[in-house]
């Protein structure tokens, strides 16, 4: 399925300028592992779709399109995704990923407290300024994306108010992976919220309610997107492995 600007706008509630920028205008970045072998910028899958979703959320929470879609800002985001993909594929260590982000953002940090907290999180230290997802490790994976904010001149108050909205988008998306990959994650010892919650019937039900609660909040900002993700979350409850857990 081709992700068009019209689909982003009409079915997922994305701002038309942001939808057009990522679906039609932005070229595939060269020599970037995240976009390896891709001929178009947006492909099916939340790894790619989260980009316009997140930029739209930031815009609707008060950041201008001019700042968000500035070429240098988007390039830094893309380079960060390249580093993250290398880390996910174990081509670099976590330490090398953090060092790479520090080099990437050198002299470009305009939200120093968020940057400090993120670097603390990824080096096993306690953050000093903001509240992040710490209850479930599997749902903390979205914090990597927050590096895309530190080169923007946003206030501490804005970050504090934005983070709950960010998690209302990011956590349900991560939960979709956890539902789909439950058997594989169990076999491979990968992070998974359902496993963290106890890996049984009540864990499935609680994970679903966590996602539903977040989507209730997201619907205040983007109802169409919240309804779309809620539909996928409902479908996830019908997966064979999930149905088996619910029957036990």
C-alpha positions as CSV (number, residue, x, y, z in Angstrom):
1,X,0.0,0.0,0.0
2,X,1.4,3.4,-1.0
3,X,1.1,6.0,1.8
4,X,-0.2,9.1,0.0
5,X,-0.6,12.6,1.4
6,X,-4.4,12.2,1.0
7,X,-4.4,9.1,3.2
8,X,-2.4,10.8,5.9
9,X,-4.7,13.8,5.8
10,X,-8.1,12.3,5.3
11,X,-7.8,9.0,7.1
12,X,-5.3,9.8,9.8
13,X,-5.9,13.4,10.5
14,X,-2.4,14.6,9.7
15,X,-2.0,18.3,8.8
16,X,-2.0,18.7,5.0
17,X,1.3,20.5,4.8
18,X,3.1,17.9,6.9
19,X,1.4,15.1,5.0
20,X,2.5,16.6,1.7
21,X,6.0,17.2,2.9
22,X,6.7,13.7,3.9
23,X,4.6,11.9,1.3
24,X,5.6,13.9,-1.7
25,X,8.5,16.3,-1.1
26,X,11.0,14.7,1.2
27,X,13.6,12.6,-0.7
28,X,15.0,9.4,0.7
29,X,18.2,10.3,2.5
30,X,21.2,8.7,0.9
31,X,23.5,6.2,2.8
32,X,21.0,5.9,5.6
33,X,20.5,2.5,7.1
34,X,16.9,3.3,8.2
35,X,15.9,3.9,4.6
36,X,18.2,1.2,3.2
37,X,16.8,-0.1,-0.2
38,X,13.8,2.3,0.0
39,X,12.8,4.3,-3.0
40,X,10.1,6.3,-1.3
41,X,10.3,8.2,2.0
42,X,7.2,6.7,3.6
43,X,6.5,3.0,3.6
44,X,3.9,0.9,5.4
45,X,4.8,0.2,9.0
46,X,4.8,2.4,12.0
47,X,8.6,2.8,11.9
48,X,8.1,5.2,9.0
49,X,4.6,6.4,9.7
50,X,5.6,7.6,13.2
51,X,7.6,10.4,11.5
52,X,4.6,12.3,10.1
53,X,2.5,11.3,13.1
54,X,5.1,12.8,15.5
55,X,5.7,15.9,13.5
56,X,1.9,16.5,13.3
57,X,1.6,16.0,17.0
58,X,4.4,18.5,17.7
59,X,2.7,21.0,15.4
60,X,-0.7,20.6,17.0
61,X,1.0,21.1,20.4
62,X,2.3,24.4,19.3
63,X,5.6,24.2,17.3
64,X,5.4,26.0,14.0
65,X,5.7,24.1,10.7
66,X,8.5,26.3,9.7
67,X,10.7,25.1,12.6
68,X,9.6,21.4,12.3
69,X,10.1,21.2,8.5
70,X,13.3,23.1,8.4
71,X,15.7,21.1,6.3
72,X,18.5,21.0,8.9
73,X,16.2,19.9,11.6
74,X,14.7,17.1,9.5
75,X,18.3,16.0,8.4
76,X,19.3,15.7,12.1
77,X,16.3,13.5,12.7
78,X,17.1,11.3,9.8
79,X,20.8,11.0,10.9
80,X,19.6,10.0,14.3
81,X,17.4,7.3,12.8
82,X,20.4,6.0,11.0
83,X,22.3,5.8,14.3
84,X,19.3,4.1,16.0
85,X,19.0,1.5,13.2
86,X,22.7,0.7,13.5
87,X,22.2,0.2,17.3
88,X,19.1,-2.0,16.8
89,X,21.1,-4.2,14.3
90,X,23.9,-4.4,16.9
91,X,26.4,-2.7,14.5
92,X,27.2,-0.2,17.2
93,X,26.9,-0.4,21.0
94,X,24.5,1.7,23.1
95,X,27.5,3.8,24.2
96,X,28.4,4.4,20.5
97,X,24.8,5.4,19.8
98,X,24.8,7.9,22.6
99,X,28.2,9.3,21.6
100,X,27.0,9.5,18.0
101,X,23.9,11.5,19.1
102,X,26.2,13.8,21.1
103,X,28.3,14.5,18.0
104,X,25.2,14.9,15.8
105,X,23.7,17.5,18.2
106,X,27.0,19.3,19.1
107,X,26.4,23.1,19.1
108,X,22.7,22.5,18.1
109,X,21.1,21.9,21.4
110,X,18.4,24.5,22.3
111,X,16.6,22.5,24.9
112,X,19.5,21.6,27.2
113,X,17.4,20.1,30.0
114,X,15.7,17.6,27.7
115,X,19.0,16.7,26.1
116,X,20.6,16.2,29.5
117,X,17.7,14.0,30.7
118,X,17.8,11.9,27.6
119,X,21.5,11.3,27.7
120,X,21.0,10.4,31.4
121,X,18.3,7.9,30.6
122,X,20.4,6.1,27.9
123,X,23.4,5.9,30.2
124,X,21.4,4.4,33.1
125,X,21.2,7.5,35.2
126,X,18.1,9.2,36.7
127,X,16.7,12.1,34.7
128,X,16.7,15.4,36.6
129,X,14.0,17.6,35.0
130,X,11.2,15.7,33.2
131,X,9.0,12.6,33.8
132,X,9.5,9.8,31.3
133,X,8.1,6.3,30.8
134,X,9.7,4.3,33.5
135,X,7.0,1.9,34.6
136,X,7.4,-0.5,31.6
137,X,10.7,-0.9,30.0
138,X,9.2,-2.1,26.7
139,X,7.3,1.2,26.4
140,X,10.4,3.3,27.0
141,X,11.7,2.6,23.5
142,X,10.0,5.7,22.1
143,X,12.3,7.9,24.1
144,X,14.9,7.7,21.4
145,X,12.6,9.8,19.2
146,X,12.6,12.7,21.7
147,X,16.1,13.6,20.5
148,X,14.3,15.2,17.6
149,X,13.2,17.9,20.0
150,X,16.4,19.1,21.6
151,X,17.5,21.3,18.7
152,X,14.3,23.3,18.9
153,X,13.8,26.3,21.1
154,X,11.0,25.0,23.3
155,X,10.4,25.8,26.9
156,X,10.6,23.5,29.8
157,X,6.9,24.0,30.4
158,X,6.2,23.0,26.8
159,X,8.2,19.8,27.1
160,X,6.5,18.9,30.4
161,X,3.1,19.3,28.8
162,X,4.1,17.6,25.5
163,X,5.5,14.4,27.0
164,X,2.1,12.9,28.1
165,X,0.8,13.6,24.6
166,X,3.8,12.0,23.1
167,X,3.4,8.8,25.1
168,X,-0.3,8.8,24.2
169,X,0.8,8.3,20.6
170,X,4.0,6.3,21.1
171,X,2.9,3.7,23.7
172,X,-0.1,2.3,21.8
173,X,2.1,1.9,18.7
174,X,4.7,0.0,20.7
175,X,1.9,-2.1,22.2
176,X,0.8,-3.2,18.7
177,X,4.2,-4.7,18.2
178,X,4.1,-6.3,21.6
179,X,0.8,-8.0,20.8
180,X,1.9,-9.1,17.3
181,X,5.4,-10.3,18.4
182,X,4.4,-12.0,21.8
183,X,5.6,-15.5,20.8
184,X,8.8,-14.3,19.1
185,X,9.7,-12.0,22.0
186,X,9.0,-14.7,24.5
187,X,11.3,-17.1,22.7
188,X,14.1,-14.5,22.1
189,X,13.9,-12.8,25.5
190,X,13.0,-9.5,23.9
191,X,11.3,-6.6,25.8
192,X,7.5,-6.9,25.6
193,X,4.9,-5.2,27.8
194,X,2.6,-8.2,28.0
195,X,5.6,-10.3,29.3
196,X,6.5,-7.5,31.8
197,X,2.9,-7.5,33.1
198,X,3.0,-11.3,33.8
199,X,2.6,-13.1,30.4
200,X,-0.9,-14.4,31.1
201,X,-4.6,-13.4,30.5
202,X,-4.7,-10.5,32.9
203,X,-1.5,-9.1,31.4
204,X,-3.1,-9.0,28.0
205,X,-6.2,-7.3,29.4
206,X,-4.1,-4.7,31.2
207,X,-1.9,-4.0,28.2
208,X,-5.1,-3.4,26.1
209,X,-6.4,-1.0,28.7
210,X,-3.1,0.9,28.9
211,X,-3.3,1.4,25.1
212,X,-7.0,2.4,25.2
213,X,-6.3,4.9,28.0
214,X,-3.5,6.5,26.0
215,X,-5.7,6.7,22.8
216,X,-8.4,8.4,24.8
217,X,-6.0,11.2,25.4
218,X,-4.6,11.2,21.8
219,X,-8.2,11.6,20.5
220,X,-8.3,15.1,22.1
221,X,-5.6,16.1,19.6
222,X,-6.1,13.8,16.6
223,X,-9.3,11.8,16.8
224,X,-8.9,10.2,13.4
225,X,-5.5,8.8,14.2
226,X,-6.6,7.6,17.7
227,X,-9.5,5.8,16.1
228,X,-7.2,4.2,13.5
229,X,-4.8,2.9,16.1
230,X,-7.7,1.8,18.3
231,X,-9.0,-0.3,15.5
232,X,-5.6,-2.0,15.1
233,X,-5.4,-2.6,18.8
234,X,-8.8,-4.2,18.7
235,X,-7.7,-6.4,15.9
236,X,-4.6,-7.4,18.0
237,X,-6.9,-9.0,20.5
238,X,-7.9,-11.5,17.8
239,X,-4.3,-12.7,17.1
240,X,-4.1,-16.5,17.6
241,X,-1.4,-16.3,20.4
242,X,-3.4,-13.6,22.2
243,X,-6.7,-15.5,21.9
244,X,-4.9,-18.6,23.3
245,X,-3.8,-16.5,26.3
246,X,-7.2,-15.1,26.8
247,X,-8.7,-18.6,26.8
248,X,-6.4,-20.0,29.4
